[in-house]
Amino acid sequence: MNLVDLLASLPSLSVADAMGLALVFSQAGHDAVIAAHTDEQHRAAPVQLQDGRWMLCADLLTEVHPGGLYAGIFARLPQDAFDQVDVIPWADAVALLPEPDAEQTL
């Protein structure tokens, strides 16, 4: 499934269901997310995966409606690239996170 598919079901997407999904995208997608930020208080902070792609929890999609916390950022994203954003189970995305260095776990 990709982001276009998920957006089609957005009106019926519950927060609980969204929290079980991850949005996974390329470096270009990451750069678009960062460029879409302005002075908003709420910022999306993608996390890099071991394979070089980036992810966000899909629960932020519950706040992209007009007046939502991420509405401004979402409106500035290139919608023609939404089909390049994969939607995968959260557990699968977490499995792709890099292992922390021993020094980082202290």
All heavy atoms as an XYZ file, in Angstrom:
794
protein
N       0.849     -1.171      0.000
C       0.000      0.000      0.000
C       0.896      1.235      0.000
O       1.979      1.229      0.582
C      -0.892     -0.035      1.254
C      -1.714      1.206      1.425
S      -2.954      1.296      2.767
C      -2.547      0.050      3.916
N       0.420      2.300     -0.629
C       1.162      3.552     -0.588
C       0.284      4.640      0.035
O      -0.864      4.384      0.402
C       1.694      3.938     -1.971
C       0.604      4.254     -2.974
O      -0.447      4.795     -2.641
N       0.850      3.912     -4.221
N       0.837      5.828      0.144
C       0.131      6.916      0.818
C      -1.156      7.299      0.097
O      -2.152      7.625      0.742
C       1.053      8.130      0.964
C       0.486      9.332      1.700
C      -0.059      8.951      3.077
C       1.528     10.427      1.810
N      -1.186      7.222     -1.218
C      -2.411      7.542     -1.962
C      -3.534      6.593     -1.520
O      -4.658      7.023     -1.265
C      -2.175      7.455     -3.488
C      -3.473      7.600     -4.252
C      -1.165      8.503     -3.937
N      -3.207      5.308     -1.419
C      -4.203      4.322     -0.983
C      -4.700      4.633      0.429
O      -5.900      4.565      0.709
C      -3.608      2.909     -0.997
C      -3.097      2.491     -2.354
O      -3.716      2.856     -3.376
O      -2.057      1.800     -2.391
N      -3.774      4.951      1.315
C      -4.147      5.223      2.708
C      -4.995      6.485      2.818
O      -5.958      6.523      3.576
C      -2.900      5.341      3.582
C      -3.138      5.501      5.082
C      -3.932      4.311      5.643
C      -1.830      5.659      5.819
N      -4.665      7.502      2.047
C      -5.434      8.749      2.101
C      -6.869      8.530      1.655
O      -7.779      9.214      2.131
C      -4.763      9.835      1.268
C      -3.466     10.388      1.848
C      -2.822     11.363      0.865
C      -3.693     11.036      3.196
N      -7.088      7.571      0.757
C      -8.448      7.279      0.304
C      -9.309      6.770      1.451
O     -10.523      6.970      1.457
C      -8.418      6.265     -0.835
N      -8.673      6.134      2.436
C      -9.421      5.621      3.589
C      -9.301      6.522      4.806
O      -9.758      6.159      5.897
C      -8.931      4.212      3.941
O      -7.595      4.257      4.412
N      -8.718      7.687      4.640
C      -8.445      8.570      5.776
C      -9.671      8.916      6.617
O      -9.577      8.881      7.849
C      -7.744      9.846      5.304
C      -7.134     10.723      6.372
C      -6.119      9.956      7.204
C      -6.476     11.936      5.760
N     -10.816      9.201      6.016
C     -11.956      9.554      6.880
C     -12.322      8.460      7.884
O     -12.803      8.754      8.971
C     -13.099      9.789      5.890
C     -12.418     10.145      4.617
C     -11.135      9.348      4.604
N     -12.056      7.215      7.537
C     -12.411      6.121      8.456
C     -11.206      5.569      9.215
O     -11.343      4.622      9.981
C     -13.082      4.991      7.676
O     -12.178      4.446      6.729
N     -10.027      6.178      9.038
C      -8.815      5.712      9.708
C      -8.818      6.163     11.161
O      -8.840      7.359     11.444
C      -7.572      6.251      8.996
C      -6.215      5.818      9.550
C      -5.995      4.325      9.315
C      -5.098      6.629      8.900
N      -8.793      5.205     12.072
C      -8.772      5.559     13.493
C      -7.336      5.860     13.919
O      -6.376      5.435     13.270
C      -9.321      4.409     14.342
O      -8.407      3.324     14.353
N      -7.189      6.572     15.002
C      -5.868      6.862     15.546
C      -5.158      5.554     15.888
O      -3.971      5.377     15.600
C      -5.958      7.782     16.783
C      -4.594      7.941     17.437
C      -6.528      9.135     16.402
N      -5.890      4.612     16.469
C      -5.290      3.322     16.837
C      -4.762      2.594     15.601
O      -3.658      2.041     15.628
C      -6.306      2.461     17.568
N      -5.545      2.589     14.514
C      -5.081      1.945     13.282
C      -3.878      2.679     12.703
O      -2.923      2.064     12.249
C      -6.199      1.886     12.245
C      -7.282      0.875     12.602
O      -7.022     -0.022     13.438
O      -8.390      1.004     12.049
N      -3.928      4.010     12.713
C      -2.827      4.807     12.173
C      -1.543      4.582     12.959
O      -0.455      4.553     12.388
C      -3.200      6.286     12.170
N      -1.665      4.394     14.266
C      -0.478      4.166     15.087
C       0.190      2.834     14.773
O       1.353      2.636     15.099
C      -0.839      4.241     16.570
C      -1.155      5.656     17.025
S      -1.693      5.746     18.741
C      -0.202      5.248     19.581
N      -0.510      1.949     14.115
C       0.050      0.660     13.726
C       0.707      0.669     12.362
O       1.143     -0.373     11.873
N       0.791      1.857     11.755
C       1.357      1.979     10.414
C       2.502      2.980     10.395
O       2.546      3.915     11.190
C       0.280      2.443      9.428
C      -0.933      1.525      9.273
C      -1.999      2.207      8.429
C      -0.514      0.194      8.662
N       3.412      2.781      9.449
C       4.523      3.719      9.254
C       4.533      4.191      7.806
O       4.209      3.428      6.891
C       5.853      3.043      9.579
N       4.892      5.436      7.616
C       5.098      6.005      6.290
C       6.598      5.932      6.015
O       7.398      6.457      6.788
C       4.630      7.457      6.257
C       3.201      7.703      6.748
C       2.910      9.198      6.780
C       2.201      6.963      5.884
N       6.986      5.271      4.934
C       8.399      5.053      4.622
C       8.682      5.684      3.266
O       7.957      5.441      2.295
C       8.727      3.542      4.620
C      10.183      3.317      4.264
C       8.411      2.930      5.987
N       9.753      6.491      3.204
C      10.013      7.262      1.988
C      11.502      7.498      1.792
O      12.315      7.273      2.689
C       9.249      8.592      2.033
C       9.310      9.289      3.367
C      10.313     10.191      3.648
C       8.364      9.013      4.345
C      10.370     10.822      4.874
C       8.404      9.649      5.580
C       9.418     10.554      5.838
N      11.829      7.992      0.617
C      13.215      8.206      0.193
C      13.813      9.474      0.813
O      13.128     10.248      1.485
C      13.251      8.347     -1.325
O      12.579      9.549     -1.700
N      15.077      9.689      0.487
C      15.755     10.918      0.912
C      15.053     12.139      0.328
O      14.906     13.155      1.005
C      17.225     10.897      0.483
C      18.017     12.121      0.922
C      18.169     12.217      2.430
O      18.489     11.228      3.084
N      17.960     13.395      3.000
N      14.592     12.035     -0.917
C      13.871     13.153     -1.534
C      12.586     13.454     -0.761
O      12.225     14.616     -0.563
C      13.559     12.846     -2.992
N      11.905     12.406     -0.302
C      10.713     12.606      0.518
C      11.046     13.271      1.845
O      10.333     14.155      2.309
N      12.146     12.836      2.446
C      12.612     13.455      3.697
C      12.870     14.939      3.478
O      12.429     15.780      4.266
C      13.887     12.765      4.173
C      14.582     13.491      5.276
N      15.566     14.434      5.026
C      14.439     13.428      6.622
C      15.993     14.921      6.185
N      15.334     14.319      7.159
N      13.587     15.248      2.413
C      13.912     16.646      2.134
C      12.645     17.478      1.917
O      12.579     18.631      2.349
C      14.832     16.744      0.917
C      16.190     16.099      1.165
O      16.529     15.812      2.342
O      16.913     15.862      0.173
N      11.631     16.885      1.278
C      10.366     17.592      1.060
C       9.659     17.859      2.388
O       9.100     18.944      2.590
C       9.466     16.787      0.124
N       9.686     16.892      3.305
C       9.060     17.074      4.617
C       9.760     18.202      5.365
O       9.098     19.094      5.924
C       9.097     15.765      5.444
C       8.714     16.021      6.901
C       8.182     14.717      4.827
N      11.071     18.194      5.368
C      11.822     19.237      6.081
C      11.585     20.607      5.436
O      11.385     21.610      6.140
C      13.331     18.891      6.119
C      13.555     17.561      6.852
C      14.139     20.012      6.753
C      12.967     17.471      8.246
N      11.564     20.666      4.113
C      11.339     21.936      3.415
C       9.930     22.474      3.650
O       9.709     23.686      3.584
C      11.592     21.759      1.919
N       8.983     21.597      3.936
C       7.595     22.022      4.140
C       7.392     22.712      5.491
O       6.382     23.379      5.698
C       6.653     20.822      4.027
N       8.341     22.571      6.395
C       8.220     23.223      7.702
C       8.410     24.727      7.562
O       9.228     25.196      6.784
C       9.277     22.699      8.674
C       9.027     21.307      9.130
N       9.922     20.300      8.938
C       7.974     20.758      9.772
C       9.440     19.188      9.443
N       8.256     19.434      9.952
N       7.647     25.447      8.328
C       7.874     26.892      8.450
C       8.034     27.151      9.942
O       8.832     26.502     10.583
C       6.714     27.701      7.825
O       5.500     27.341      8.467
C       6.605     27.448      6.325
N       7.271     28.038     10.469
C       7.391     28.361     11.892
C       6.383     27.619     12.758
O       6.201     27.965     13.918
C       7.207     29.872     12.095
C       8.324     30.665     11.450
O       9.381     30.080     11.184
O       8.126     31.858     11.201
N       5.718     26.605     12.194
C       4.719     25.883     12.978
C       5.321     25.299     14.248
O       6.468     24.879     14.267
C       4.106     24.734     12.165
C       3.072     25.191     11.189
C       3.539     25.006      9.764
O       4.698     24.687      9.532
O       2.706     25.221      8.891
N       4.510     25.236     15.254
C       4.941     24.660     16.518
C       5.117     23.148     16.386
O       6.015     22.569     16.977
C       3.913     24.972     17.593
C       4.251     24.376     18.945
C       3.190     24.708     19.976
O       2.162     25.295     19.656
N       3.420     24.327     21.198
N       4.265     22.513     15.624
C       4.312     21.060     15.472
C       5.113     20.710     14.234
O       4.841     21.195     13.140
C       2.896     20.490     15.389
C       2.106     20.788     16.611
N       2.282     20.093     17.783
C       1.175     21.727     16.862
C       1.481     20.587     18.700
N       0.806     21.579     18.175
N       6.114     19.865     14.416
C       7.013     19.501     13.330
C       7.045     17.990     13.186
O       7.001     17.265     14.164
C       8.411     20.023     13.605
C       8.440     21.538     13.863
C       9.805     22.048     14.211
N      10.732     22.057     13.107
C      10.755     22.953     12.123
N       9.858     23.911     12.112
N      11.652     22.886     11.175
N       7.136     17.544     11.960
C       7.305     16.119     11.693
C       8.809     15.848     11.679
O       9.568     16.573     11.034
C       6.686     15.756     10.352
N       9.234     14.831     12.393
C      10.658     14.516     12.510
C      10.913     13.086     12.017
O      10.844     12.140     12.806
C      11.128     14.687     13.944
N      11.187     12.927     10.730
C      11.445     11.583     10.210
C      12.675     10.948     10.854
O      13.613     11.630     11.269
C      11.699     11.819      8.717
C      11.143     13.170      8.426
C      11.270     13.952      9.701
N      12.647      9.623     10.935
C      13.742      8.834     11.500
C      14.326      7.992     10.377
O      13.590      7.375      9.607
C      13.216      7.929     12.634
C      14.313      7.019     13.157
C      12.624      8.773     13.746
N      15.661      7.973     10.294
C      16.297      7.214      9.220
C      16.378      5.727      9.562
O      16.691      5.339     10.692
C      17.689      7.746      8.910
C      18.239      7.150      7.616
C      19.423      7.925      7.075
O      20.198      8.496      7.824
N      19.548      7.929      5.762
N      16.101      4.909      8.560
C      16.159      3.459      8.685
C      17.505      2.943      8.205
O      18.255      3.667      7.547
C      15.020      2.829      7.874
C      13.613      3.303      8.258
C      12.577      2.768      7.280
C      13.294      2.899      9.685
N      17.792      1.689      8.506
C      19.081      1.087      8.124
C      19.326      1.127      6.622
O      20.473      1.231      6.182
C      19.140     -0.372      8.572
C      19.241     -0.574     10.039
C      19.261     -2.054     10.394
O      19.528     -2.909      9.568
N      18.973     -2.345     11.646
N      18.267      1.026      5.837
C      18.432      0.977      4.385
C      18.510      2.355      3.732
O      18.507      2.483      2.517
C      17.331      0.132      3.743
C      15.936      0.705      3.965
O      15.803      1.821      4.514
O      14.963      0.021      3.584
N      18.558      3.407      4.540
C      18.694      4.762      4.014
C      17.370      5.479      3.818
O      17.357      6.695      3.620
N      16.263      4.756      3.865
C      14.961      5.412      3.758
C      14.617      6.053      5.104
O      15.338      5.890      6.084
C      13.876      4.401      3.363
C      14.075      3.844      1.966
C      12.992      2.861      1.592
N      13.016      1.717      2.498
C      12.032      0.824      2.609
N      10.951      0.933      1.866
N      12.137     -0.195      3.463
N      13.525      6.774      5.123
C      13.080      7.494      6.311
C      11.668      7.074      6.660
O      10.919      6.616      5.794
C      13.115      8.999      6.045
C      14.492      9.513      5.820
C      15.212      9.463      4.662
C      15.337     10.121      6.787
N      16.447     10.014      4.852
C      16.553     10.428      6.143
C      15.186     10.448      8.128
C      17.610     11.046      6.803
C      16.231     11.071      8.790
C      17.425     11.361      8.117
N      11.276      7.253      7.922
C       9.914      6.891      8.319
C       9.323      7.899      9.287
O      10.027      8.607     10.004
C       9.888      5.511      8.948
C      10.362      5.456     10.373
S       9.795      3.910     11.134
C      10.174      4.268     12.831
N       8.003      7.926      9.249
C       7.186      8.657     10.214
C       6.039      7.740     10.612
O       5.595      6.920      9.798
C       6.586      9.920      9.585
C       7.498     11.102      9.349
C       6.819     12.123      8.444
C       7.876     11.748     10.672
N       5.528      7.893     11.805
C       4.339      7.151     12.201
C       3.149      7.741     11.449
O       3.019      8.967     11.317
C       4.110      7.249     13.708
S       2.700      6.260     14.250
N       2.284      6.880     10.948
C       1.137      7.330     10.156
C       0.087      8.047     11.001
O      -0.835      8.649     10.449
C       0.513      6.152      9.423
N       0.225      8.031     12.326
C      -0.786      8.702     13.145
C      -0.836     10.203     12.896
O      -1.851     10.834     13.140
C      -0.612      8.395     14.627
C       0.639      8.984     15.242
O       1.563      9.388     14.508
O       0.711      9.014     16.485
N       0.211     10.777     12.359
C       0.158     12.216     12.074
C      -0.866     12.530     10.992
O      -1.340     13.657     10.886
C       1.534     12.786     11.731
C       2.287     12.311     10.499
C       1.785     12.932      9.229
C       3.742     12.627     10.677
N      -1.266     11.521     10.208
C      -2.286     11.752      9.182
C      -3.644     12.092      9.784
O      -4.493     12.680      9.104
C      -2.413     10.529      8.275
C      -1.198     10.231      7.406
C      -1.422      8.952      6.621
C      -0.882     11.388      6.484
N      -3.854     11.757     11.050
C      -5.118     12.114     11.692
C      -5.187     13.602     11.995
O      -6.235     14.092     12.420
C      -5.333     11.303     12.984
O      -4.313     11.635     13.926
C      -5.320      9.798     12.695
N      -4.086     14.334     11.744
C      -4.043     15.777     12.014
C      -3.686     16.597     10.770
O      -3.119     17.676     10.871
C      -3.034     16.073     13.122
C      -3.489     15.630     14.487
C      -4.653     16.455     15.030
O      -4.873     17.599     14.570
O      -5.346     15.950     15.920
N      -4.002     16.062      9.562
C      -3.692     16.817      8.340
C      -4.926     17.532      7.780
O      -4.829     18.252      6.795
C      -3.063     15.916      7.247
C      -1.738     15.351      7.737
C      -4.003     14.828      6.783
N      -6.074     17.364      8.419
C      -7.298     18.030      7.987
C      -7.171     19.533      8.222
O      -6.325     19.977      9.014
C      -8.499     17.457      8.746
C      -8.347     17.567     10.230
N      -8.600     18.721     10.928
C      -7.925     16.657     11.149
C      -8.365     18.529     12.216
N      -7.937     17.275     12.380
N      -8.003     20.346      7.554
C      -7.947     21.794      7.805
C      -8.081     22.088      9.298
O      -8.973     21.573      9.967
C      -9.147     22.328      7.014
C      -9.322     21.331      5.917
C      -8.985     19.993      6.543
N      -7.155     22.847      9.815
C      -7.128     23.174     11.228
C      -6.360     22.161     12.068
O      -6.154     22.380     13.252
N      -5.930     21.055     11.462
C      -5.178     20.035     12.177
C      -3.754     20.487     12.463
O      -3.234     21.424     11.843
N      -3.109     19.806     13.382
C      -1.755     20.177     13.802
C      -0.749     20.168     12.654
O       0.199     20.942     12.656
C      -1.270     19.230     14.909
C      -2.081     19.231     16.202
C      -1.555     18.171     17.152
C      -2.052     20.602     16.846
N      -0.932     19.270     11.677
C       0.019     19.146     10.576
C      -0.567     19.600      9.235
O      -0.008     19.317      8.187
C       0.515     17.703     10.460
C       1.258     17.254     11.698
C       0.666     16.422     12.629
C       2.557     17.705     11.945
C       1.349     16.031     13.775
C       3.232     17.318     13.085
C       2.618     16.484     13.992
O       3.291     16.104     15.129
N      -1.665     20.318      9.259
C      -2.344     20.740      8.032
C      -1.441     21.602      7.147
O      -1.377     21.403      5.930
C      -3.625     21.493      8.361
N      -0.730     22.546      7.742
C       0.123     23.437      6.954
C       1.257     22.698      6.276
O       1.527     22.894      5.088
N       1.928     21.847      7.013
C       3.025     21.060      6.448
C       2.505     20.168      5.337
O       3.072     20.107      4.243
C       3.709     20.216      7.544
C       4.385     21.124      8.566
C       4.707     19.231      6.944
C       4.828     20.407      9.825
N       1.410     19.471      5.603
C       0.848     18.535      4.634
C       0.464     19.249      3.336
O       0.701     18.735      2.240
C      -0.358     17.827      5.240
C      -0.858     16.676      4.431
C      -0.154     15.481      4.393
C      -2.027     16.778      3.710
C      -0.604     14.413      3.652
C      -2.495     15.717      2.966
C      -1.785     14.529      2.932
N      -0.090     20.443      3.456
C      -0.509     21.206      2.276
C       0.674     21.608      1.401
O       0.518     21.810      0.195
C      -1.292     22.443      2.707
N       1.852     21.729      2.000
C       3.041     22.139      1.237
C       3.829     20.964      0.659
O       4.826     21.166     -0.025
C       3.938     23.004      2.119
C       3.346     24.382      2.388
C       4.326     25.280      3.129
N       4.553     24.841      4.510
C       3.764     25.131      5.544
N       2.682     25.843      5.367
N       4.057     24.715      6.755
N       3.421     19.743      0.925
C       4.127     18.576      0.383
C       3.734     18.343     -1.073
O       2.598     18.625     -1.457
C       3.801     17.335      1.212
C       4.361     17.326      2.623
C       3.843     16.112      3.381
C       5.878     17.332      2.610
N       4.652     17.814     -1.879
C       4.333     17.541     -3.291
C       3.419     16.319     -3.412
O       3.861     15.180     -3.338
C       5.704     17.285     -3.924
C       6.562     16.813     -2.800
C       6.037     17.496     -1.560
N       2.133     16.559     -3.600
C       1.160     15.471     -3.614
C       1.373     14.497     -4.769
O       0.953     13.344     -4.682
C      -0.250     16.036     -3.623
C      -0.559     16.766     -2.336
C      -1.980     17.248     -2.255
O      -2.818     16.899     -3.070
N      -2.263     18.062     -1.264
N       2.047     14.930     -5.810
C       2.315     14.017     -6.922
C       3.340     12.950     -6.547
O       3.529     11.984     -7.289
C       2.755     14.783     -8.164
C       4.024     15.595     -7.957
O       4.373     15.906     -6.800
O       4.669     15.927     -8.964
N       3.965     13.069     -5.385
C       4.939     12.073     -4.928
C       4.356     11.132     -3.868
O       5.042     10.233     -3.392
C       6.181     12.765     -4.373
N       3.087     11.313     -3.515
C       2.487     10.482     -2.467
C       2.476      9.002     -2.835
O       2.497      8.159     -1.962
C       1.079     10.948     -2.139
C       1.018     12.223     -1.328
C       2.163     12.891     -0.917
C      -0.202     12.763     -0.976
C       2.100     14.057     -0.182
C      -0.283     13.929     -0.230
C       0.868     14.577      0.168
N       2.450      8.688     -4.125
C       2.457      7.277     -4.517
C       3.825      6.630     -4.302
O       3.965      5.416     -4.402
C       1.994      7.097     -5.962
C       2.904      7.773     -6.977
O       3.716      8.643     -6.603
O       2.796      7.417     -8.166
N       4.825      7.429     -3.967
C       6.166      6.922     -3.694
C       6.415      6.709     -2.196
O       7.499      6.300     -1.803
C       7.213      7.882     -4.262
C       7.112      8.032     -5.767
C       7.948      9.184     -6.273
O       8.955      9.536     -5.675
N       7.535      9.774     -7.372
N       5.406      6.976     -1.384
C       5.504      6.783      0.063
C       4.850      5.445      0.395
O       3.652      5.256      0.167
C       4.809      7.924      0.832
C       4.851      7.665      2.334
C       5.444      9.263      0.488
N       5.643      4.506      0.888
C       5.119      3.199      1.259
C       4.472      3.263      2.630
O       4.938      3.986      3.518
C       6.235      2.153      1.298
C       6.843      1.893     -0.061
O       6.092      1.892     -1.059
O       8.073      1.693     -0.139
N       3.415      2.509      2.805
C       2.752      2.376      4.101
C       2.941      0.924      4.524
O       2.506      0.008      3.832
C       1.254      2.719      4.003
C       0.576      2.535      5.356
C       1.074      4.146      3.496
N       3.641      0.734      5.642
C       3.938     -0.616      6.109
C       3.560     -0.730      7.583
O       3.418      0.285      8.269
C       5.425     -0.984      5.892
C       6.357     -0.119      6.753
C       5.808     -0.868      4.419
C       7.819     -0.560      6.719
N       3.412     -1.950      8.077
C       3.126     -2.107      9.505
C       4.248     -1.493     10.362
O       5.430     -1.576     10.008
C       3.073     -3.627      9.700
C       2.705     -4.159      8.353
C       3.387     -3.232      7.371
N       3.855     -0.877     11.464
C       4.805     -0.220     12.356
C       5.916     -1.177     12.784
O       7.088     -0.819     12.796
C       4.065      0.337     13.570
C       4.967      1.028     14.532
C       5.364      0.571     15.753
C       5.615      2.283     14.350
N       6.213      1.471     16.343
C       6.382      2.534     15.516
C       5.622      3.233     13.328
C       7.142      3.687     15.668
C       6.384      4.381     13.489
C       7.127      4.601     14.646
N       5.553     -2.407     13.121
C       6.550     -3.378     13.582
C       7.602     -3.651     12.510
O       8.784     -3.821     12.819
C       5.870     -4.679     14.001
N       7.192     -3.679     11.245
C       8.151     -3.889     10.156
C       9.116     -2.709     10.033
O      10.303     -2.887      9.768
C       7.430     -4.103      8.828
C       6.630     -5.400      8.788
O       6.734     -6.213      9.734
O       5.878     -5.583      7.808
N       8.596     -1.500     10.223
C       9.454     -0.314     10.154
C      10.423     -0.276     11.331
O      11.607      0.033     11.161
C       8.600      0.948     10.127
N       9.942     -0.599     12.516
C      10.804     -0.608     13.700
C      11.934     -1.620     13.520
O      13.075     -1.368     13.936
C       9.986     -0.893     14.978
C      10.879     -1.168     16.173
C       9.061      0.285     15.267
N      11.649     -2.741     12.882
C      12.687     -3.745     12.629
C      13.786     -3.213     11.718
O      14.901     -3.746     11.708
C      12.068     -4.999     12.020
N      13.501     -2.153     10.974
C      14.489     -1.550     10.075
C      15.297     -0.433     10.733
O      16.185      0.141     10.101
C      13.797     -0.997      8.825
C      13.145     -2.030      7.910
C      12.317     -1.335      6.839
C      14.199     -2.931      7.285
N      14.991     -0.117     11.984
C      15.757      0.918     12.680
C      17.174      0.415     12.948
O      17.378     -0.768     13.232
C      15.100      1.287     14.006
C      13.812      2.089     13.902
C      13.146      2.191     15.268
C      14.076      3.466     13.328
N      18.153      1.307     12.875
C      19.523      0.886     13.178
C      19.674      0.532     14.652
O      18.977      1.081     15.509
C      20.368      2.114     12.815
C      19.428      3.252     12.722
C      18.056      2.709     12.499
N      20.576     -0.379     14.917
C      20.899     -0.724     16.302
C      21.659      0.445     16.917
O      22.562      0.999     16.284
C      21.769     -1.988     16.344
C      21.046     -3.233     15.913
C      19.955     -3.641     16.865
O      20.133     -3.462     18.093
O      18.917     -4.133     16.402
N      21.331      0.824     18.135
C      22.076      1.926     18.770
C      23.489      1.483     19.127
O      23.736      0.311     19.400
C      21.272      2.227     20.025
C      20.498      0.982     20.294
C      20.267      0.306     18.969
N      24.408      2.442     19.086
C      25.768      2.180     19.543
C      25.732      1.938     21.040
O      24.878      2.470     21.759
C      26.677      3.384     19.263
C      26.876      3.603     17.768
O      26.775      2.635     17.000
O      27.119      4.768     17.391
N      26.680      1.156     21.539
C      26.745      0.870     22.977
C      26.828      2.159     23.777
O      26.236      2.263     24.856
C      27.932     -0.037     23.274
N      27.536      3.166     23.266
C      27.678      4.424     23.986
C      26.347      5.162     24.075
O      26.102      5.902     25.015
C      28.701      5.310     23.299
C      30.114      4.761     23.390
C      31.116      5.619     22.639
O      30.730      6.691     22.136
O      32.279      5.227     22.543
N      25.473      4.974     23.092
C      24.188      5.655     23.078
C      23.211      5.053     24.062
O      22.240      5.675     24.444
C      23.564      5.609     21.678
C      24.329      6.414     20.662
C      23.724      6.240     19.278
O      23.112      5.231     18.959
N      23.916      7.241     18.433
N      23.441      3.822     24.480
C      22.501      3.164     25.377
C      22.829      3.393     26.840
O      22.093      2.970     27.703
C      22.462      1.637     25.087
O      23.766      1.101     25.272
C      21.958      1.368     23.683
N      23.946      4.026     27.134
C      24.329      4.277     28.527
C      23.622      5.475     29.093
O      23.229      6.369     28.557
C      25.844      4.466     28.637
C      26.672      3.251     28.227
C      28.153      3.595     28.312
C      26.367      2.064     29.123
